[in-house]
Amino acid sequence: MAVEDKFNINLNQNLWGLVVAFAPLGVAEHWCLKWLFRLSLTVAIVMSISVFFTILFYTMNYCREKLK
């Protein structure tokens, strides 16, 4: 059985961006790279805001459809 068959990870684009932003954040912390830390922190903050609004509008739409 292939690895792809064992793990079926279903994330939207915002969550993948957040995961990708956390990897360089850890690298920057480990090797004390201030410029990479600032860049990855900025990307992580932007992606966190994006995830927040995605979840907010998804929940509002779900509740609206549920009440119909």
Order of alpha helices (4+ residues) and beta strands (2+ residues): alpha-alpha-alpha
